């Protein structure tokens, strides 16, 4: 195994682009080298990680317990009674990322969003966001809705997809004081990302509107790394109609 | 049937078997003290991946409508069968109609009840485990009034066989673990990894020399510590996967040890991971306890953990001989 130990603890250079770090008895972290991160865009880095993720998910070796992909890292948890980290590193080294099939993930989810709900149960920051960005309502919606967003990773809570990237003119810093409760279905933005809250939770993102889709239960909308999401606008009446349908099907 | 009459503060089924769910942000779950959970299962002749009930705090009362072998490990105080106090042991044969009652003195310190019979439970991600924060209103809580179907008793035992099991000497390290459970100071072995190289040596030394205190913010997601050296790490991070036992450095500089129901990714720097054997001890931490970290290597952690597992396998062989079960299990 050609590996070079370098300045991270328990880390080994797998090749020019990737290094592996042994984290504990049964997990390793695959990361992109600093040079690779400088060379590739965020999208490209994420696609690179996705190639390893897809290869392992496709093979599902018996020693694989779980995978946690993130923006530019992949945590691999293995059965330490069956294999050790040397074995796993060797398996990963043999993955040919050029052969990886990412087509399976070219799913585009179309998510309806209502920007106009007027009720105290549906707090909304759209007006303050537009004011901060010095952008008209129409211009904001056009810009936001025309983009197709990549699912970089799913984290924080089940089916919470980190979507990116927002057009630069829509970038917003997070709320200085997070809300103690963001209602389920909130479509929100922070930094250069957008996301949908699948369940009620605290949150520091700016709420733009709401989707009637229940992301916890609706199996058609289960997000996974590499998929895409685009939004389309619906009015309040259509929101209520779709929400009632979702609740029936629950 | 297994009928729950009282179930203390909180209880749930654990089996440590969740697979391929973390990439969808479902936590890996599993028992806080993997060793006690495994031991309870071995004592009733189950495989290690069988469900056990992890219970926290209060009085537990379970009535059996059919004969069932049970084992109890972890932290519990008094034990009664049909209101008759029984000596502390680990394995008991409950007959049809009998009621098991036990007290768990502390709501932070778990006990494990394993049943020598198949239990009918729904399975998701290869596991019977549910995590409350993931399920919201769909979470099926275990509580008074719940009943579970028991399969035919897996092992029928005579009183001689039962005595044989209770007399088989438990692994020495289990006795050691239980003796440490009530000590107010816990030593946790930690192996440096993740962003440790970005934290300067002075801060690493202070981290290892500090005595931290367990705060009230302790649950199955993590154990938040304070009153020790605040650690600063200037590295900006994009979110990364969080391993079990990861010691995350929060914005205040105080560490939090991430446990079984941690979020799957996080953006705070991590200095290293607590070893699995130390996590079994940490399962019994409560607010006010002191914790200090001792440096180890991942190779050493792995060696200790494999030794512990080997001792469990040896015990399992002895017990399966009593049960007259052939074949190995993991």
Interface residues (C-beta under 8 A of the other chain):
Chain A: X7 X8 X9 X10 X21 X22 X23 X24 X25 X26 X27 X29 X31 X53 X57 X60 X64 X65 X66 X67 X68 X69 X70 X71 X72 X73 X74 X75 X77 X80 X81 X84 X85 X153 X154 X155 X156 X157 X158 X159 X160 X162 X199 X200 X216 X222 X224 X225
Chain B: X18 X19 X20 X21 X22 X23 X24 X25 X26 X28 X133 X134 X136 X138 X191 X192 X193 X194 X196 X197 X238 X239 X240 X241 X242 X243 X244 X245 X246 X263 X264 X265 X272 X273 X275 X276 X298 X301 X302 X305 X306 X309 X330
